[in-house]
Amino acid sequence: MQQGNTTYNASAMEQYAQNIFSRVAEIDNAFKNLSITLEYLNKTDYVDSEYNFSEHHAFHIENFLLRLISIIDRSHLLAGSTMLMENNKIERLGGNKKVYKELTDFSAASADILSKMSDAVGNLRDTRNKVAHQSGYSSKNIMVLQTIENAKIESICVKEITDVMSYDEIKNIVIDEAIKPFTEVVSTMDDLVKDLIDSLSFVYTSLLESA
């Protein structure tokens, strides 16, 4: 391109390398978005917003759950591309199963890592599915916050709550309920992605040695 060319005839090896690089970049981007979401979930208020804290917090939890599962999907795509499976087969509905089935013969260790990824998010999957297909996220403590936030005047019901625990104290509990498990699962998934790439490195090393 520096020489004025507008096209480049990449070799099969270069095209493969670019495809693998893109798959890893997609996973990295998912982790970056999870980190951004965790920053928001740590916030105790949203200044200059017309929406209440509980609405913001529920929104970011929903965003986290949806993006967390995407790491598993993108890891399957990485494995599929590593095995030179066609994009139109692995990117559509049911692609993960096709990848996993082929991976069990190609690299049993890699297939086991994908299984561990699914297990790591197992306790969050039902909640994620409800968010994706049925309704928004909620919890008992978020509902308590909503009751306080939506009360136009301090009703007897709200006063009974805040006399026991203040609004800010309940907010801190709601934040802690999300941050601790979410931070732990992100760390676990990060380790598993590294393990997956290491388990597939024999393919990349072999190609480099044969180049």
C-alpha positions as semicolon CSV with decimal commas, in nm:
position;residue;x (nm);y (nm);z (nm)
1;M;0,000;0,000;0,000
2;Q;0,296;0,231;0,066
3;Q;0,402;0,166;-0,292
4;G;0,063;0,277;-0,421
5;N;-0,098;-0,064;-0,453
6;T;-0,465;-0,098;-0,359
7;T;-0,477;-0,476;-0,341
8;Y;-0,260;-0,749;-0,191
9;N;-0,256;-1,113;-0,293
10;A;-0,225;-1,287;0,042
11;S;-0,099;-1,642;0,061
12;A;-0,312;-1,918;0,209
13;M;-0,096;-1,903;0,522
14;E;-0,143;-1,527;0,555
15;Q;-0,519;-1,557;0,511
16;Y;-0,530;-1,827;0,778
17;A;-0,321;-1,616;1,017
18;Q;-0,547;-1,316;0,963
19;N;-0,856;-1,527;1,030
20;I;-0,712;-1,661;1,357
21;F;-0,599;-1,313;1,459
22;S;-0,951;-1,181;1,396
23;R;-1,106;-1,456;1,608
24;V;-0,875;-1,379;1,901
25;A;-0,940;-1,007;1,861
26;E;-1,315;-1,076;1,885
27;I;-1,259;-1,255;2,216
28;D;-1,037;-0,973;2,343
29;N;-1,307;-0,722;2,253
30;A;-1,565;-0,921;2,450
31;F;-1,340;-0,913;2,758
32;K;-1,286;-0,538;2,715
33;N;-1,662;-0,482;2,707
34;L;-1,704;-0,694;3,020
35;S;-1,443;-0,481;3,197
36;I;-1,625;-0,163;3,095
37;T;-1,952;-0,310;3,222
38;L;-1,792;-0,396;3,557
39;E;-1,680;-0,033;3,587
40;Y;-2,041;0,079;3,553
41;L;-2,164;-0,185;3,796
42;N;-1,927;-0,037;4,055
43;K;-2,093;0,304;4,030
44;T;-2,313;0,418;4,317
45;D;-2,488;0,690;4,115
46;Y;-2,537;0,817;3,762
47;V;-2,520;1,194;3,771
48;D;-2,728;1,395;3,522
49;S;-2,926;1,088;3,414
50;E;-3,304;1,088;3,396
51;Y;-3,304;0,721;3,498
52;N;-3,280;0,579;3,849
53;F;-2,984;0,386;3,983
54;S;-3,178;0,058;3,979
55;E;-3,257;0,099;3,608
56;H;-2,893;0,162;3,520
57;H;-2,772;-0,126;3,735
58;A;-3,018;-0,377;3,591
59;F;-2,929;-0,266;3,238
60;H;-2,556;-0,322;3,295
61;I;-2,618;-0,664;3,452
62;E;-2,817;-0,763;3,144
63;N;-2,535;-0,636;2,923
64;F;-2,278;-0,833;3,124
65;L;-2,473;-1,159;3,104
66;L;-2,521;-1,133;2,728
67;R;-2,156;-1,050;2,660
68;L;-2,027;-1,319;2,897
69;I;-2,191;-1,597;2,696
70;S;-2,052;-1,442;2,377
71;I;-1,702;-1,541;2,493
72;I;-1,803;-1,906;2,468
73;D;-1,947;-1,853;2,120
74;R;-1,634;-1,670;2,003
75;S;-1,410;-1,939;2,151
76;H;-1,597;-2,198;1,947
77;L;-1,541;-1,983;1,639
78;L;-1,169;-1,968;1,714
79;A;-1,155;-2,346;1,742
80;G;-1,357;-2,387;1,424
81;S;-1,137;-2,151;1,226
82;T;-0,827;-2,324;1,361
83;M;-0,959;-2,648;1,213
84;L;-1,035;-2,470;0,882
85;M;-1,410;-2,520;0,917
86;E;-1,616;-2,302;0,683
87;N;-1,751;-1,978;0,833
88;N;-2,101;-2,037;0,700
89;K;-2,115;-2,360;0,900
90;I;-1,975;-2,237;1,232
91;E;-2,126;-1,888;1,246
92;R;-2,491;-1,991;1,213
93;L;-2,728;-2,141;1,469
94;G;-2,600;-2,479;1,583
95;G;-2,244;-2,395;1,484
96;N;-2,109;-2,450;1,835
97;K;-2,226;-2,811;1,834
98;K;-2,062;-2,873;1,497
99;V;-1,734;-2,727;1,620
100;Y;-1,741;-2,923;1,945
101;K;-1,814;-3,250;1,768
102;E;-1,520;-3,207;1,531
103;L;-1,294;-3,078;1,805
104;T;-1,337;-3,390;2,019
105;D;-1,143;-3,585;1,754
106;F;-0,909;-3,302;1,657
107;S;-0,801;-3,205;2,011
108;A;-0,975;-3,367;2,307
109;A;-0,798;-3,128;2,544
110;S;-0,940;-2,826;2,359
111;A;-1,290;-2,974;2,361
112;D;-1,261;-3,028;2,736
113;I;-1,172;-2,660;2,783
114;L;-1,483;-2,553;2,593
115;S;-1,687;-2,777;2,825
116;K;-1,526;-2,609;3,126
117;M;-1,627;-2,269;2,985
118;S;-1,989;-2,377;2,971
119;D;-1,966;-2,515;3,325
120;A;-1,810;-2,190;3,451
121;V;-2,117;-1,989;3,348
122;G;-2,368;-2,263;3,427
123;N;-2,524;-2,087;3,725
124;L;-2,572;-1,768;3,522
125;R;-2,706;-1,926;3,202
126;D;-3,071;-1,946;3,312
127;T;-3,067;-1,581;3,415
128;R;-2,904;-1,487;3,087
129;N;-3,164;-1,679;2,888
130;K;-3,446;-1,503;3,070
131;V;-3,285;-1,168;2,992
132;A;-3,236;-1,261;2,628
133;H;-3,573;-1,419;2,559
134;Q;-3,825;-1,333;2,829
135;S;-3,779;-1,035;3,057
136;G;-3,531;-0,788;3,199
137;Y;-3,310;-0,859;3,499
138;S;-3,442;-0,809;3,849
139;S;-3,375;-0,921;4,205
140;K;-3,538;-0,878;4,545
141;N;-3,295;-0,603;4,647
142;I;-3,330;-0,418;4,316
143;M;-3,707;-0,430;4,360
144;V;-3,664;-0,274;4,705
145;L;-3,459;0,007;4,548
146;Q;-3,725;0,056;4,283
147;T;-3,991;0,085;4,551
148;I;-3,794;0,361;4,725
149;E;-3,703;0,539;4,399
150;N;-4,057;0,539;4,265
151;A;-4,222;0,661;4,584
152;K;-4,322;1,023;4,518
153;I;-4,351;1,086;4,891
154;E;-4,201;0,888;5,175
155;S;-4,478;0,639;5,234
156;I;-4,512;0,428;5,546
157;C;-4,385;0,124;5,351
158;V;-4,070;0,307;5,238
159;K;-4,006;0,448;5,585
160;E;-4,028;0,099;5,733
161;I;-3,754;-0,009;5,490
162;T;-3,523;0,290;5,533
163;D;-3,555;0,283;5,911
164;V;-3,394;-0,062;5,899
165;M;-3,143;0,008;5,622
166;S;-3,074;0,326;5,427
167;Y;-3,114;0,356;5,051
168;D;-2,736;0,389;5,007
169;E;-2,671;0,079;5,216
170;I;-2,910;-0,123;5,000
171;K;-2,737;0,010;4,688
172;N;-2,402;-0,111;4,820
173;I;-2,547;-0,457;4,880
174;V;-2,686;-0,467;4,526
175;I;-2,346;-0,366;4,386
176;D;-2,160;-0,628;4,591
177;E;-2,406;-0,898;4,482
178;A;-2,299;-0,846;4,121
179;I;-1,934;-0,743;4,140
180;K;-1,791;-1,037;4,335
181;P;-1,934;-1,327;4,129
182;F;-1,897;-1,141;3,799
183;T;-1,532;-1,054;3,863
184;E;-1,460;-1,415;3,956
185;V;-1,625;-1,558;3,644
186;V;-1,439;-1,313;3,417
187;S;-1,109;-1,423;3,572
188;T;-1,202;-1,789;3,525
189;M;-1,303;-1,735;3,162
190;D;-0,985;-1,541;3,092
191;D;-0,776;-1,833;3,219
192;L;-0,978;-2,081;3,013
193;V;-0,937;-1,877;2,693
194;K;-0,561;-1,875;2,749
195;D;-0,574;-2,251;2,805
196;L;-0,772;-2,295;2,483
197;I;-0,519;-2,100;2,277
198;D;-0,233;-2,295;2,435
199;S;-0,410;-2,623;2,361
200;L;-0,440;-2,525;1,994
201;S;-0,087;-2,390;1,967
202;F;0,039;-2,720;1,822
203;V;-0,148;-2,631;1,502
204;Y;0,007;-2,285;1,475
205;T;0,354;-2,411;1,561
206;S;0,330;-2,688;1,302
207;L;0,227;-2,441;1,032
208;L;0,511;-2,205;1,116
209;E;0,763;-2,486;1,106
210;S;0,636;-2,600;0,765
211;A;0,633;-2,250;0,616
